[in-house]
Amino acid sequence: MTEVRFYHLQRRTMEQALPKILEKVLERNWRAVVLAGSAERVDMLNQHLWTYDPGSFLPHGAARDGFAERQPVWLTDSDENPNSATVLITVDGCVSDRMDGYDLVCDLFDGNDEEAVLAARQRWKACKAAGHSLTYWQQTDRGGWEKRA
């Protein structure tokens, strides 16, 4: 059974939250796939993860970089797992047909966009119907996360 966490972004953008979540993944010696909505979005995230914090290093790659099996974080717009990741992070409302192949799925959605919230509710219902273990996380005023009922 896959654990699915829904991250309701309200105070920080996905671009601010994603690197922090990926840092936690790597601290635990896990591998991740980030599933984005387009090749252009993958390119933007690829660049962003190299430059978001001058004092950090977040190893990652995408199809243009190659060597997928060596990348602890793989950025893609395809429903794939070429780096044998145990964590899937979805952005842009993406949905994977391979959720059962991961231990943990993190669904990041923009809480300031009503359409994104409605779409996340539909994904929640689908995940619940599929029998996944679900949790809902909301950003605190300081940018951290609080698990909600």
N, C-alpha and C positions, 0 to 999 in steps of 0.2 A: 504494500500500500504506500503510495507516494504522499508525502506531506506537501501541501500547497499553502503557501503564505501569500496573502494579498496585502500589498503595501500601498496604503492610501496617501499619496503625496499631496500635502497641502501647503507646507511652509517652504519647502525646497523643491527645486526642479528635479527631474529625472537625472539630468546631467550632474547635479550636485550629489544626489543620493546614490547613484549607481557605483561610483568609485568606492564609497565607504562600504557598501554591501560586498563588493568584490574583495576589498581588503580583508573583511571578516572571513570570506570563503577561503582565501589564500592562507590566512593565519591558522586555519584548521587543517591545512594541507589537503584541501579539496580542490577539484577542478570544476570549471564552469563553462557553460555555453550561454552566450547572450544572444537571444533571438530578437532581431529588430525588423521593422516593417519594410525596409528597402535597402538596396545596395548603397544608396547615397547616405542613408542613416548609419549603416555600418562604417562607411568611410569617415563620417563625422565623429562617431564614437571612437574609432581607432585613433584618430588624431587627438581627440579630447583626453583619452586615457593616458597619453604620453605627456600631456601638458597641464592637467588640472591642478597639480600641486608640484611646484619645483623641487620640493624636498622629499618626494616619494618616488617609488618605482613600482609600477603595476604591470608585470609581464603579461603580454597578450598578443594575439595575432588574428588575422583574417585571411580569406582566400588569397588576396594579393601578396600576403607575406609568405604563405606556404607553411610547410612543416607543422601541420595541424596537430599531429600526435605529440609534438614537443611543447605545445602551448598550454599553459595552465588555465588560460582564459581564451576562449574562441568566440569571436564575433561573427555573426552570420545573419543572412536573411532567408536561409533555408532551414527546414526542419531536419537537422542533422546533429550528430554527436561524434565528430571525427577525432576528438581528443580524449575520449572515454571519460567524459565528465559525469559527476554524480549530482551536480546542481545545474538546473536550468533557470535562467532569468529571462523573463519575457517583458518586452517594452512595446510601446506603440499599439497595444491591444492585440498583440500576436497570440496565436494559439498553436500548441503543438499536439500532434497526434501520437507523440512518443513519450508522453508524461510518465508512463509506467516504467520507462527505462531509467528514471532518475530517482534518487532518494528524496530530493527536495526540489520544489519548483517555487520560484519567487515571481509573482505577478505584480509589476510596478505600474500604477495607473495614476493619472493626474486628477486629483480630487477637486480641482478648480474648473474642470471641463465636464459639464453635465452629461454630454454624450459618452465620455470616457467612463464616468461613474456608472451610467446605465449599462454600458457594455461589460464592465467589470462585474456587475450584479448578474448578468447572464452567464459569464464565465464561472462565477461562483456556483450558480445553480447547476451548470453542466458538470463541474468538478464534484459537487456533492452527489449528484445522481450517479456518477461513475464510481463512487465509493472512496474517494480520496479523503485524507484527513486534512481539514481546513482550519486555518487561523487567519485572523484579521489584525493588521498592525496599522496604527495611526501615528503620524508624526506628532511629537511634542513641541512645545514652544521653543525648546532649545535645539530642535532638529533631530533628536533621538527618536526611538520607537517605543511605543507602548502597545502591548497586546490587549485587545478589546474582546468583549464577548461576541 
